[in-house]
Amino acid sequence: MSYIANFPNFGVTNFKGELAALSAAFLWAIGSVVWSKVGQRIRPLELNFLKGAIAIVFLVVTLLLSEQSLPAIDPLAFWLLLLSGAIGIAIADTALFAALNSLGARRTLLLKILTSPLVALIALVFLQETLTVAAWCGIFLTLLGVAWVVSERVPGTNGKEEYFWQGIVWAMVSTFGDAIGAILSRLALTQSTINPLWSTIIRLTTGLILLLIWILIKYQKNRENPIQKYKPVLTIKLWVIIIFTSFIGTYLGIWLQQISLKFAPAGIAQTLNATSPLFVLPIAVWLGEKVSFRAIAGVLLALVGIALLFRF
């Protein structure tokens, strides 16, 4: 059974990394809408662990069906993936949920845009990945378009002003964590024969183990039982929502992200991964919200940037 990174040999094959990044952004857009609601009932640390545990189950099933054994991997690449999972999943994702609770989605997404140029700069310094002037222009236009969309004032934001600076700190922790995690993954994927499925499993497993330790320490200190605490909250309906969102947003989303980092330069891959806010707009329309001309203009500007990334 072939896995998703092995695209047929069509014209789009040259852009498999870019297409994977856009697909991940689309799935993360759906996931972000759902997680923003679920996060009101489950704390960031526990929610991050829960979605990771469910995604691991899907990954193991995929692994068994595909009958893929762990390929020979350089020890350095293996440790890079472990570190990437610790920073990019255990720390960055938990910080992201905390930022969403403090700042609201729009402000958090605006700060998260900084991840893309940060990844490109780190890749330039440590991986010697040089991008063309056109590619840098594409990154700039894409980020400008996304920033224009997410910085628009929207009535009914769930951001809490009293936690503003706390949210800023959490958002920046998540931004730097994502950037470092992406670079470590890119380095491991390009310097070894490991495929994106196995790299995803290694990263998620590492993050999950650290989250479990974190939770056990937290609840032992507070002398609480997490199962008893969340048992009334986790209804069958909520379980279905969490499982579905973990499937598309974590299982497929992170897998596609790893594919994008394997087959596209880190700066381009992360820029396209950061276009989730653009996909949120049609979801907002579907939910009955009004979309302004500014939002539409931002999408068009970002699409011009994306076109430059695909052309060059």
Backbone hydrogen bonds in HBPLUS format (Angstrom, degrees):
<---DONOR---> <-ACCEPTOR-->    atom                        ^
c    i                          cat <-CA-CA->   ^        H-A-AA   ^      H-
h    n   atom  resd res      DA  || num        DHA   H-A  angle D-A-AA Bond
n    s   type  num  typ     dist DA aas  dist angle  dist       angle   num
A0006-ASN N   A0003-TYR O   2.99 MM   3  5.95 165.0  2.01 132.9 136.6     1
A0007-PHE N   A0005-ALA O   3.17 MM   2  5.85 126.6  2.47 104.6  90.1     2
A0010-PHE N   A0008-PRO O   2.82 MM   2  5.67 135.9  2.02 107.3  93.9     3
A0013-THR N   A0010-PHE O   3.08 MM   3  5.56 163.4  2.11 114.5 119.9     4
A0015-PHE N   A0012-VAL O   2.84 MM   3  5.33 151.7  1.92 113.8 123.2     5
A0016-LYS N   A0013-THR O   3.19 MM   3  5.11 154.3  2.26 117.0 112.0     6
A0019-LEU N   A0015-PHE O   2.86 MM   4  6.05 166.8  1.88 164.1 167.8     7
A0020-ALA N   A0016-LYS O   2.97 MM   4  5.97 152.7  2.05 138.6 146.2     8
A0021-ALA N   A0017-GLY O   3.03 MM   4  6.23 151.7  2.11 142.8 150.3     9
A0022-LEU N   A0018-GLU O   3.06 MM   4  6.37 159.8  2.10 150.2 154.5    10
A0023-SER N   A0019-LEU O   2.96 MM   4  6.14 155.1  2.03 145.4 152.7    11
A0024-ALA N   A0020-ALA O   2.90 MM   4  6.13 154.5  1.97 146.5 153.5    12
A0025-ALA N   A0021-ALA O   2.95 MM   4  6.22 155.8  2.01 146.8 153.5    13
A0026-PHE N   A0022-LEU O   2.98 MM   4  6.23 152.0  2.06 145.2 152.3    14
A0027-LEU N   A0023-SER O   3.05 MM   4  6.35 161.4  2.09 150.8 154.9    15
A0028-TRP N   A0024-ALA O   2.84 MM   4  6.05 156.7  1.90 151.7 159.0    16
A0029-ALA N   A0025-ALA O   2.95 MM   4  6.11 138.8  2.12 138.6 149.3    17
A0030-ILE N   A0026-PHE O   3.27 MM   4  6.67 156.5  2.33 146.1 150.4    18
A0031-GLY N   A0027-LEU O   2.93 MM   4  6.19 163.5  1.96 147.8 153.1    19
A0032-SER N   A0028-TRP O   2.74 MM   4  5.84 153.6  1.81 146.0 152.3    20
A0033-VAL N   A0029-ALA O   3.31 MM   4  6.52 153.9  2.38 144.3 149.4    21
A0034-VAL N   A0030-ILE O   3.30 MM   4  6.65 158.1  2.35 148.7 154.1    22
A0035-TRP N   A0031-GLY O   2.74 MM   4  5.94 173.1  1.75 163.0 165.3    23
A0036-SER N   A0032-SER O   3.03 MM   4  5.96 149.9  2.12 139.1 145.9    24
A0037-LYS N   A0034-VAL O   2.98 MM   3  5.41 139.3  2.14 108.4 119.7    25
A0038-VAL N   A0034-VAL O   2.99 MM   4  6.32 165.5  2.01 155.3 159.5    26
A0039-GLY N   A0035-TRP O   2.71 MM   4  5.59 156.0  1.77 148.0 154.1    27
A0040-GLN N   A0037-LYS O   3.19 MM   3  5.66 159.8  2.23 109.5 115.6    28
A0041-ARG N   A0038-VAL O   2.89 MM   3  5.61 165.3  1.91 123.2 128.3    29
A0042-ILE N   A0038-VAL O   3.19 MM   4  6.44 141.0  2.35 146.2 157.1    30
A0047-LEU N   A0043-ARG O   2.87 MM   4  5.95 161.4  1.90 162.7 169.1    31
A0048-ASN N   A0044-PRO O   2.91 MM   4  5.96 158.7  1.96 149.2 154.5    32
A0049-PHE N   A0045-LEU O   3.13 MM   4  6.37 158.6  2.18 145.1 150.6    33
A0050-LEU N   A0046-GLU O   2.92 MM   4  6.09 160.5  1.96 148.0 153.7    34
A0051-LYS N   A0047-LEU O   3.02 MM   4  6.21 169.8  2.03 154.2 155.7    35
A0052-GLY N   A0048-ASN O   3.09 MM   4  6.16 152.8  2.16 141.8 149.7    36
A0053-ALA N   A0049-PHE O   2.90 MM   4  6.07 157.1  1.96 153.4 159.0    37
A0054-ILE N   A0050-LEU O   3.16 MM   4  6.38 161.3  2.19 149.5 153.8    38
A0055-ALA N   A0051-LYS O   3.04 MM   4  6.16 157.5  2.09 141.3 147.9    39
A0056-ILE N   A0052-GLY O   2.96 MM   4  6.15 148.7  2.06 145.2 153.3    40
A0057-VAL N   A0053-ALA O   3.31 MM   4  6.62 150.8  2.40 141.8 148.0    41
A0058-PHE N   A0054-ILE O   3.30 MM   4  6.72 158.7  2.35 149.4 153.8    42
A0059-LEU N   A0055-ALA O   2.96 MM   4  6.23 155.1  2.03 149.2 156.6    43
A0060-VAL N   A0056-ILE O   2.90 MM   4  6.11 158.5  1.94 153.6 158.4    44
A0061-VAL N   A0057-VAL O   3.06 MM   4  6.29 161.0  2.10 150.2 155.3    45
A0062-THR N   A0058-PHE O   2.98 MM   4  6.19 159.0  2.02 146.3 152.2    46
A0063-LEU N   A0059-LEU O   2.86 MM   4  6.08 153.2  1.93 145.7 153.5    47
A0064-LEU N   A0060-VAL O   2.93 MM   4  6.19 156.5  1.99 150.1 155.5    48
A0065-LEU N   A0061-VAL O   2.98 MM   4  6.20 159.7  2.02 151.7 157.1    49
A0066-SER N   A0062-THR O   2.92 MM   4  6.04 151.6  2.00 147.0 154.8    50
A0067-GLU N   A0063-LEU O   2.96 MM   4  5.96 122.7  2.30 136.2 150.0    51
A0077-ALA N   A0074-ASP O   2.98 MM   3  5.29 115.5  2.41 107.2 122.3    52
A0078-PHE N   A0074-ASP O   3.05 MM   4  6.39 157.1  2.10 157.0 164.2    53
A0079-TRP N   A0075-PRO O   3.01 MM   4  6.27 160.8  2.05 151.2 155.2    54
A0080-LEU N   A0076-LEU O   2.90 MM   4  6.14 146.1  2.02 145.4 155.7    55
A0081-LEU N   A0077-ALA O   3.04 MM   4  6.31 150.1  2.13 145.9 152.6    56
A0082-LEU N   A0078-PHE O   3.03 MM   4  6.36 151.8  2.11 144.6 152.8    57
A0083-LEU N   A0079-TRP O   2.96 MM   4  6.14 161.7  1.99 146.6 151.1    58
A0084-SER N   A0080-LEU O   2.85 MM   4  6.00 147.3  1.95 139.1 149.2    59
A0085-GLY N   A0081-LEU O   2.90 MM   4  6.11 154.3  1.97 147.3 152.7    60
A0086-ALA N   A0082-LEU O   3.02 MM   4  6.28 155.5  2.08 146.3 153.1    61
A0087-ILE N   A0083-LEU O   2.98 MM   4  6.15 163.6  2.01 150.4 154.1    62
A0088-GLY N   A0084-SER O   2.69 MM   4  5.44 152.9  1.76 144.5 153.3    63
A0089-ILE N   A0085-GLY O   3.07 MM   4  5.17 146.6  2.18 123.0 130.3    64
A0090-ALA N   A0085-GLY O   3.21 MM   5  6.69 160.9  2.25 159.5 164.9    65
A0091-ILE N   A0086-ALA O   3.27 MM   5  6.56 143.1  2.41 143.0 153.2    66
A0092-ALA N   A0087-ILE O   2.94 MM   5  6.11 157.7  1.99 151.1 158.4    67
A0095-ALA N   A0091-ILE O   2.94 MM   4  6.10 159.7  1.98 152.6 158.9    68
A0096-LEU N   A0092-ALA O   2.88 MM   4  6.09 142.6  2.02 140.9 151.8    69
A0097-PHE N   A0093-ASP O   3.12 MM   4  6.43 159.5  2.17 149.3 152.0    70
A0098-ALA N   A0094-THR O   3.09 MM   4  6.36 155.6  2.15 146.1 153.1    71
A0099-ALA N   A0095-ALA O   2.86 MM   4  6.07 152.2  1.93 146.4 154.0    72
A0100-LEU N   A0096-LEU O   2.95 MM   4  6.22 156.0  2.01 151.0 157.3    73
A0101-ASN N   A0097-PHE O   3.14 MM   4  6.38 151.1  2.22 142.3 149.2    74
A0102-SER N   A0098-ALA O   3.14 MM   4  6.39 140.8  2.30 140.5 150.8    75
A0102-SER N   A0099-ALA O   3.12 MM   3  5.10 124.3  2.45  94.1 108.3    76
A0103-LEU N   A0099-ALA O   2.73 MM   4  5.71 171.7  1.74 163.2 165.2    77
A0104-GLY N   A0100-LEU O   3.03 MM   4  4.71 139.2  2.20 114.8 126.1    78
A0160-LYS N   A0102-SER O   2.96 MM  58  5.51 162.1  1.99 135.9 140.6    79
A0108-THR N   A0104-GLY O   3.23 MM   4  6.25 160.6  2.27 148.6 154.5    80
A0109-LEU N   A0105-ALA O   2.90 MM   4  6.00 166.1  1.92 155.1 158.9    81
A0110-LEU N   A0106-ARG O   3.04 MM   4  6.21 150.2  2.13 144.7 153.0    82
A0111-LEU N   A0107-ARG O   3.21 MM   4  6.54 155.7  2.27 148.8 153.3    83
A0112-LYS N   A0108-THR O   2.94 MM   4  6.19 149.8  2.03 147.2 156.8    84
A0113-ILE N   A0109-LEU O   3.17 MM   4  6.34 126.7  2.47 140.9 151.3    85
A0114-LEU N   A0111-LEU O   3.13 MM   3  5.84 156.4  2.19 116.0 121.7    86
A0115-THR N   A0112-LYS O   3.01 MM   3  5.62 164.6  2.03 116.7 121.7    87
A0116-SER N   A0113-ILE O   3.30 MM   3  6.15 141.4  2.46 121.7 126.1    88
A0118-LEU N   A0114-LEU O   3.25 MM   4  6.22 153.4  2.33 146.0 153.9    89
A0119-VAL N   A0115-THR O   2.84 MM   4  6.05 152.6  1.91 152.9 159.7    90
A0120-ALA N   A0116-SER O   3.05 MM   4  6.34 162.6  2.08 153.2 157.9    91
A0121-LEU N   A0117-PRO O   2.93 MM   4  6.11 156.5  1.98 147.5 153.1    92
A0122-ILE N   A0118-LEU O   2.97 MM   4  6.16 161.3  2.00 148.3 153.6    93
A0123-ALA N   A0119-VAL O   2.84 MM   4  5.97 160.8  1.87 152.2 158.0    94
A0124-LEU N   A0120-ALA O   2.96 MM   4  6.10 144.0  2.09 137.0 146.9    95
A0125-VAL N   A0121-LEU O   3.06 MM   4  6.34 151.2  2.15 145.5 152.1    96
A0126-PHE N   A0122-ILE O   2.82 MM   4  5.93 177.1  1.82 161.5 162.5    97
A0127-LEU N   A0123-ALA O   2.85 MM   4  4.77 139.1  2.02 117.5 130.0    98
A0129-GLU N   A0123-ALA O   3.23 MM   6  5.67 173.3  2.23 123.7 125.7    99
A0136-TRP N   A0132-THR O   3.01 MM   4  6.39 158.0  2.06 152.2 157.6   100
A0137-CYS N   A0133-VAL O   2.90 MM   4  6.18 152.2  1.98 146.8 155.1   101
A0138-GLY N   A0134-ALA O   2.84 MM   4  6.11 149.7  1.93 143.4 152.1   102
A0139-ILE N   A0135-ALA O   2.90 MM   4  6.23 154.6  1.96 148.9 155.3   103
A0140-PHE N   A0136-TRP O   2.92 MM   4  6.15 162.1  1.95 147.7 152.6   104
A0141-LEU N   A0137-CYS O   2.88 MM   4  6.10 168.2  1.90 154.7 157.3   105
A0142-THR N   A0138-GLY O   2.94 MM   4  6.01 160.5  1.98 147.3 153.3   106
A0143-LEU N   A0139-ILE O   2.94 MM   4  6.09 167.2  1.95 152.7 156.2   107
A0144-LEU N   A0140-PHE O   2.85 MM   4  5.97 155.1  1.91 147.7 155.7   108
A0145-GLY N   A0141-LEU O   2.89 MM   4  6.03 159.2  1.93 146.5 151.7   109
A0146-VAL N   A0142-THR O   2.99 MM   4  6.23 162.8  2.02 149.8 154.4   110
A0147-ALA N   A0143-LEU O   2.80 MM   4  5.93 161.8  1.83 148.5 154.3   111
A0148-TRP N   A0144-LEU O   2.91 MM   4  6.05 152.8  1.99 145.1 152.4   112
A0149-VAL N   A0145-GLY O   3.13 MM   4  6.38 145.6  2.26 140.6 149.3   113
A0149-VAL N   A0146-VAL O   3.10 MM   3  5.13 121.0  2.46  94.5 109.2   114
A0150-VAL N   A0146-VAL O   2.93 MM   4  6.23 171.7  1.94 163.9 163.2   115
A0151-SER N   A0147-ALA O   2.95 MM   4  5.74 141.8  2.10 144.2 151.9   116
A0152-GLU N   A0149-VAL O   3.44 MM   3  5.85 163.9  2.47 108.5 113.2   117
A0163-TYR N   A0160-LYS O   2.97 MM   3  5.56 151.8  2.05 116.5 125.0   118
A0164-PHE N   A0161-GLU O   3.10 MM   3  4.95 158.9  2.15 112.6 111.0   119
A0167-GLY N   A0163-TYR O   2.84 MM   4  6.02 152.0  1.92 151.1 159.1   120
A0167-GLY N   A0164-PHE O   3.07 MM   3  5.14 116.0  2.50  95.1 110.4   121
A0168-ILE N   A0164-PHE O   2.93 MM   4  6.29 147.2  2.03 146.6 156.7   122
A0169-VAL N   A0165-TRP O   3.07 MM   4  6.31 160.9  2.11 146.6 150.0   123
A0170-TRP N   A0166-GLN O   3.06 MM   4  6.37 163.1  2.09 148.2 152.6   124
A0171-ALA N   A0167-GLY O   2.86 MM   4  6.03 160.9  1.89 151.8 157.1   125
A0172-MET N   A0168-ILE O   2.98 MM   4  6.20 156.6  2.03 150.0 156.0   126
A0173-VAL N   A0169-VAL O   2.91 MM   4  6.16 153.7  1.98 149.6 157.5   127
A0174-SER N   A0170-TRP O   2.94 MM   4  6.20 158.5  1.99 148.6 154.3   128
A0175-THR N   A0171-ALA O   2.86 MM   4  6.08 151.6  1.94 142.9 151.4   129
A0176-PHE N   A0172-MET O   2.95 MM   4  6.11 174.2  1.95 154.8 154.9   130
A0177-GLY N   A0173-VAL O   2.90 MM   4  5.94 152.9  1.98 142.9 151.6   131
A0178-ASP N   A0174-SER O   2.86 MM   4  5.98 158.0  1.91 147.4 152.5   132
A0179-ALA N   A0175-THR O   3.06 MM   4  6.26 160.5  2.10 146.9 152.5   133
A0180-ILE N   A0176-PHE O   2.96 MM   4  6.13 169.1  1.97 151.7 154.3   134
A0181-GLY N   A0177-GLY O   2.88 MM   4  5.93 160.6  1.92 145.6 152.1   135
A0182-ALA N   A0178-ASP O   2.86 MM   4  5.97 155.1  1.92 147.7 154.0   136
A0183-ILE N   A0179-ALA O   3.08 MM   4  6.31 159.9  2.12 148.5 153.4   137
A0184-LEU N   A0180-ILE O   2.99 MM   4  6.18 164.4  2.02 153.6 157.8   138
A0185-SER N   A0181-GLY O   3.00 MM   4  6.14 156.2  2.06 144.0 150.7   139
A0186-ARG N   A0182-ALA O   2.88 MM   4  6.05 162.8  1.91 149.1 154.2   140
A0187-LEU N   A0183-ILE O   2.92 MM   4  6.11 160.1  1.96 150.5 155.5   141
A0188-ALA N   A0184-LEU O   3.02 MM   4  6.21 160.9  2.06 145.9 151.0   142
A0189-LEU N   A0185-SER O   2.83 MM   4  5.98 163.0  1.86 157.3 162.0   143
A0190-THR N   A0186-ARG O   3.03 MM   4  6.07 153.6  2.10 146.2 152.4   144
A0191-GLN N   A0187-LEU O   3.08 MM   4  5.97 135.0  2.29 139.2 149.8   145
A0199-SER N   A0195-ASN O   3.08 MM   4  6.34 161.5  2.12 155.5 161.3   146
A0200-THR N   A0196-PRO O   2.93 MM   4  5.96 150.9  2.02 140.9 148.0   147
A0201-ILE N   A0197-LEU O   3.10 MM   4  6.39 156.4  2.15 145.9 151.9   148
A0202-ILE N   A0198-TRP O   2.96 MM   4  6.18 164.5  1.98 152.7 156.4   149
A0203-ARG N   A0199-SER O   2.99 MM   4  6.13 164.7  2.02 146.7 151.1   150
A0204-LEU N   A0200-THR O   2.92 MM   4  6.04 171.6  1.93 154.2 156.9   151
A0205-THR N   A0201-ILE O   2.88 MM   4  5.88 161.7  1.91 148.4 154.2   152
A0206-THR N   A0202-ILE O   3.07 MM   4  6.15 162.1  2.11 145.4 150.3   153
A0207-GLY N   A0203-ARG O   3.00 MM   4  6.24 166.8  2.02 151.7 155.4   154
A0208-LEU N   A0204-LEU O   2.80 MM   4  5.93 155.1  1.86 149.0 156.4   155
A0209-ILE N   A0205-THR O   2.98 MM   4  6.17 159.4  2.02 151.4 155.6   156
A0210-LEU N   A0206-THR O   3.15 MM   4  6.38 166.3  2.17 152.9 156.3   157
A0211-LEU N   A0207-GLY O   2.94 MM   4  6.11 153.4  2.01 145.6 153.5   158
A0212-LEU N   A0208-LEU O   2.92 MM   4  6.12 154.8  1.99 147.5 154.1   159
A0213-ILE N   A0209-ILE O   3.05 MM   4  6.34 161.9  2.09 150.0 154.2   160
A0214-TRP N   A0210-LEU O   2.92 MM   4  6.09 158.8  1.97 145.5 152.0   161
A0215-ILE N   A0211-LEU O   2.84 MM   4  6.07 158.5  1.89 151.2 156.2   162
A0216-LEU N   A0212-LEU O   2.92 MM   4  6.13 164.8  1.95 153.2 157.1   163
A0217-ILE N   A0213-ILE O   2.99 MM   4  6.18 163.3  2.02 152.3 156.5   164
A0218-LYS N   A0214-TRP O   2.98 MM   4  6.14 158.6  2.02 145.1 151.7   165
A0219-TYR N   A0215-ILE O   2.91 MM   4  6.11 169.8  1.92 159.6 160.7   166
A0220-GLN N   A0216-LEU O   2.93 MM   4  5.90 148.2  2.03 142.1 151.2   167
A0221-LYS N   A0217-ILE O   3.00 MM   4  6.05 153.7  2.07 143.2 149.9   168
A0222-ASN N   A0218-LYS O   3.10 MM   4  6.34 151.4  2.19 141.4 149.1   169
A0223-ARG N   A0219-TYR O   2.75 MM   4  5.53 109.6  2.25 128.3 144.4   170
A0224-GLU N   A0219-TYR O   2.91 MM   5  5.02 157.0  1.96 140.9 148.0   171
A0229-LYS N   A0225-ASN O   2.96 MM   4  6.13 153.9  2.03 153.5 162.0   172
A0230-TYR N   A0226-PRO O   3.08 MM   4  6.16 157.9  2.13 146.2 149.4   173
A0231-LYS N   A0227-ILE O   2.97 MM   4  5.76 124.5  2.28 141.9 154.7   174
A0233-VAL N   A0230-TYR O   3.04 MM   3  5.09 126.3  2.34  98.7 113.5   175
A0234-LEU N   A0230-TYR O   2.95 MM   4  6.09 160.1  1.99 165.8 169.1   176
A0235-THR N   A0233-VAL O   2.88 MM   2  5.84 124.7  2.19 114.3  98.0   177
A0239-TRP N   A0235-THR O   2.90 MM   4  6.18 154.8  1.97 152.4 159.9   178
A0240-VAL N   A0236-ILE O   3.02 MM   4  6.29 158.1  2.07 150.5 155.4   179
A0241-ILE N   A0237-LYS O   3.09 MM   4  6.38 159.0  2.14 147.1 152.6   180
A0242-ILE N   A0238-LEU O   2.89 MM   4  6.11 162.4  1.93 152.0 156.5   181
A0243-ILE N   A0239-TRP O   2.86 MM   4  6.03 164.8  1.88 154.6 158.7   182
A0244-PHE N   A0240-VAL O   2.98 MM   4  6.09 167.4  1.99 150.4 154.0   183
A0245-THR N   A0241-ILE O   2.97 MM   4  6.08 165.1  1.99 149.4 154.0   184
A0246-SER N   A0242-ILE O   2.84 MM   4  5.90 151.7  1.92 145.1 153.4   185
A0247-PHE N   A0243-ILE O   2.97 MM   4  6.14 146.0  2.09 142.5 151.6   186
A0248-ILE N   A0244-PHE O   3.12 MM   4  6.50 162.1  2.16 153.2 155.6   187
A0249-GLY N   A0245-THR O   2.76 MM   4  5.53 156.4  1.81 145.5 153.7   188
A0250-THR N   A0246-SER O   3.03 MM   4  4.95 144.4  2.16 114.8 125.3   189
A0251-TYR N   A0246-SER O   2.87 MM   5  6.26 167.4  1.89 166.7 170.7   190
A0252-LEU N   A0247-PHE O   2.97 MM   5  6.25 159.7  2.01 152.9 158.7   191
A0253-GLY N   A0248-ILE O   3.20 MM   5  6.13 126.7  2.50 121.1 135.4   192
A0254-ILE N   A0250-THR O   3.04 MM   4  5.44 157.9  2.09 126.3 133.4   193
A0256-LEU N   A0252-LEU O   2.87 MM   4  6.00 165.1  1.90 153.9 157.6   194
A0257-GLN N   A0253-GLY O   2.95 MM   4  6.16 147.4  2.05 141.0 150.9   195
A0258-GLN N   A0254-ILE O   2.96 MM   4  6.21 153.6  2.03 147.1 152.7   196
A0259-ILE N   A0255-TRP O   3.06 MM   4  6.42 150.0  2.16 145.4 154.0   197
A0260-SER N   A0256-LEU O   2.93 MM   4  6.20 156.1  1.98 148.4 154.6   198
A0261-LEU N   A0257-GLN O   2.98 MM   4  6.27 152.2  2.06 147.7 155.2   199
A0262-LYS N   A0258-GLN O   3.04 MM   4  6.22 131.8  2.28 136.8 149.1   200
A0262-LYS N   A0259-ILE O   3.16 MM   3  5.11 131.7  2.40  93.3 106.5   201
A0263-PHE N   A0259-ILE O   3.09 MM   4  6.30 151.4  2.18 151.1 157.4   202
A0264-ALA N   A0260-SER O   2.92 MM   4  5.58 125.5  2.23 145.1 152.8   203
A0269-ALA N   A0265-PRO O   2.88 MM   4  6.04 174.2  1.89 168.1 170.1   204
A0270-GLN N   A0266-ALA O   2.94 MM   4  6.00 167.3  1.95 151.8 155.0   205
A0271-THR N   A0267-GLY O   3.07 MM   4  6.13 147.8  2.18 136.4 145.3   206
A0272-LEU N   A0268-ILE O   3.04 MM   4  6.29 164.2  2.07 156.3 159.0   207
A0273-ASN N   A0269-ALA O   2.91 MM   4  6.11 145.9  2.03 142.0 152.8   208
A0274-ALA N   A0270-GLN O   3.05 MM   4  6.14 124.7  2.36 133.2 145.9   209
A0274-ALA N   A0271-THR O   3.10 MM   3  5.12 138.1  2.28  94.9 106.9   210
A0275-THR N   A0272-LEU O   3.27 MM   3  5.46 164.4  2.30 111.3 112.0   211
A0278-LEU N   A0275-THR O   2.97 MM   3  5.61 142.1  2.11 120.0 129.8   212
A0279-PHE N   A0276-SER O   2.96 MM   3  5.35 127.5  2.24 110.0 123.2   213
A0280-VAL N   A0276-SER O   3.19 MM   4  6.52 130.3  2.46 145.2 159.0   214
A0284-ALA N   A0280-VAL O   2.81 MM   4  6.12 148.6  1.91 151.6 161.4   215
A0284-ALA N   A0281-LEU O   2.98 MM   3  4.97 114.9  2.41  96.1 112.2   216
A0285-VAL N   A0281-LEU O   2.96 MM   4  6.34 153.4  2.03 153.7 161.2   217
A0286-TRP N   A0282-PRO O   2.95 MM   4  6.14 157.9  2.00 142.8 148.7   218
A0287-LEU N   A0283-ILE O   2.94 MM   4  6.22 139.4  2.11 141.4 152.7   219
A0289-GLU N   A0284-ALA O   2.84 MM   5  5.26 159.4  1.88 156.0 148.9   220
A0288-GLY N   A0285-VAL O   2.94 MM   3  5.08 156.8  1.99 105.4 112.1   221
A0296-ILE N   A0292-SER O   3.19 MM   4  6.58 158.4  2.24 146.0 151.5   222
A0297-ALA N   A0293-PHE O   2.81 MM   4  6.06 160.3  1.85 154.8 160.5   223
A0298-GLY N   A0294-ARG O   2.92 MM   4  6.12 152.5  2.00 145.6 153.0   224
A0299-VAL N   A0295-ALA O   3.04 MM   4  6.35 151.6  2.13 145.3 152.4   225
A0300-LEU N   A0296-ILE O   3.03 MM   4  6.36 159.9  2.07 151.2 156.1   226
A0301-LEU N   A0297-ALA O   2.97 MM   4  6.19 157.7  2.02 149.2 155.2   227
A0302-ALA N   A0298-GLY O   2.98 MM   4  6.17 158.5  2.02 146.6 152.4   228
A0303-LEU N   A0299-VAL O   2.88 MM   4  6.12 148.2  1.98 147.2 156.6   229
A0304-VAL N   A0300-LEU O   3.08 MM   4  6.39 146.0  2.20 143.8 151.8   230
A0305-GLY N   A0301-LEU O   3.19 MM   4  6.57 155.6  2.25 144.7 150.7   231
A0306-ILE N   A0302-ALA O   2.86 MM   4  6.19 154.5  1.92 149.1 156.6   232
A0307-ALA N   A0303-LEU O   2.88 MM   4  6.07 153.2  1.95 143.9 151.1   233
A0308-LEU N   A0304-VAL O   3.11 MM   4  6.44 149.3  2.20 144.4 152.1   234
A0309-LEU N   A0305-GLY O   3.10 MM   4  6.46 149.6  2.20 144.6 152.9   235
A0310-PHE N   A0306-ILE O   3.03 MM   4  6.38 149.8  2.12 150.1 157.9   236
A0311-ARG N   A0307-ALA O   2.92 MM   4  6.10 146.0  2.04 144.3 154.2   237
A0312-PHE N   A0308-LEU O   3.01 MM   4  6.05 155.3  2.07 148.6 153.4   238
